Amino acid sequence: MSKLLRRVAQILFILSLCLPAVNGAMGLLIWSTGLFFLWLPLGWPTFANVIFIVLYIRLNDEKEILPLLPCLMLTLMIPGSIFAIDGIFGWGYVVWVMSGMLLCADWLCSLMPHKQRLIVRLAIMVCLIWAVGLIGLGQYQQNSNDQDIFEDLYFSVFYNPLGIMR
């Protein structure tokens, strides 16, 4: 079951690179640009991609993983992204964070194999709450008076939660 989590995390990670992530820019463009600016707080969330790849490889090789790696990855993905980057977050960002959450759940499964089912259920529940919460925030934002700033961002979570073009 944990290998399934790892595979889904990998698929979501690759998918996130192909979707608009921030201000309509594709995830791959943000990642490749952000790697050149790692000394700035704006570039720190892209370092989570490097940690994701290292964590994924170590999990596949069944090597020991320092607890710092998954914690740092999620810290850079969730609050680091929200507070360090100004702009409109798209579905690429949501899928990217979900891939990190699932990879962390896979890591927890490797630590506690007897609790795999519980961990998988919790990870899926947290990912769903994350996505539904952003859809709700998107609906709120869509109904607010500041809608004109989202006009050109059709695939943004906060402009168009369902990804449907008008």
N, C-alpha and C positions, 0 to 999 in steps of 0.2 A: 504494500500500500504506500510505503514511503517513496518508492521509486516512481509511482504514479504522480505523487505530489511534485517530485523533482522534475518530471517530464512536463507537467502542466505549467510549472514555474518557468521552465525554459521556453515553452511555446509562448506564454504571455510576455516574457521578456523580449523575445524577438518581435512579437506583434507590437509591443509598445514602441519599438524603434521605428516602426512604419506608420504610426499614427501621430496626429498633431498633439503635441505635449504642452507647450507654453506659447501663448500668443500666435497660435496657428503654425508654428515651426515644428517640423518632424522631429521625433525623438532622436534619430541618428544624427541629424544636424546639430541638435543641442548637445549631444554627447561628444561628438567630435570637436565642436567649438569649445565646450566647457573644459576639456582636458588640457587646453592651452592656458587656461586661466585658473588653475587649481590654487594659486596663492591668494586669490580673491574669494571672499565668502560666497559670491555668486556661482563660482565653479565647484564648490564643495559637493553639492548633490550629485554631480556627474561622477564623482569618485565612488559613489555607491555602486555604479556599474562595474567598476574594477573589482570591488569587494564581492559583488554578486558572482562574477566569473570565477574568482579564486575560491569562493565558498562552494560553488557548483562543482568545480574540479575536485576539490578535497572530499566532498561528499561522495562523488562517483568513485574515487579511489579508496574510500572508506578510511581516510586518515583522520587523525584527531584534529579538532577545530577549537581554537580559543574562543570562549564565549564573547570576547570583545568584538570579533568580526561580525556576527549577525546583529548584535546590538548596535554597533556603529553603522552598519548598513541601513537599518531601519531608522536610526536617528538622522542620518543624512537624507533618507528618502522622504520621510513624512514631515517632521517639523522643520528640518533644514530647508526643504524645498519651499514650503509655504512661507516661511519668514525671510528667506534669502532672495527669492525671485519675485519680482513684481510682475503681474500680468494675469492673463486669463489661462486657466489650466484646462487642457483638453483631455480627451479619453486616453491618449497615450500616457499621460501622467497617472491616471487612475489605474490602468492596466499594469504600468510599471511598478507602482506601489503594491498592487496585488501579487505580482510575481515575487517581490521581495518577502511579502508576508508568507507566501506558500513555501518559499525556500527556507525561511526560518522555521516553519512548522516541520519541514522535512528534517532539519537539523535537530529539533526537539525530539522527533521520532527516533532518530539515531541514538539519542541519549537515553530515552525511556521506551524501549521497544514494547514493553508490556502495556503502555498507554497510547499506542498508535491510533486506535480508533477514536479515542477521546480528543487527541490532538488534531487529527484530521477534521473532525466535526467542528471543533472550535475554530480552526483556521478558516474553514469554509464560511462559518457564521460571521467571523470578523470581516472577511472579504465582502460578504454580502451587505453587512451593516455599513461598511465603508462606501460601497457603490451606491446603495440606497440613500445614504446620508448626503452624498454629493448630488444625486438626482434631486433630492428634496431642496438642497441649497440652490441648485440650478433652477428649479421651478420658482423658488422665492425670488431669485435674481431676475428671472424672466418677467415676473409680475411687477418688479420695481420700476421706478421712474427713470433709472439710468440705463435703459435698454439700448439707447443709441450707440453706446460704446462697444456693443457686441455685434453690430450689424454684419460685419464681414467675417465673423468667426463661426461658421456654421457647425463645425464639429466640436465646439467647445462644450465642456461639461456645464459651464455656468450660463451659456447662452442657450444651448439647445440640448437638454439632457438626454434626449433619445437619439441624437445624431441624425435627425430627419431634416433635410433641407426644406426651406419654405419655398 
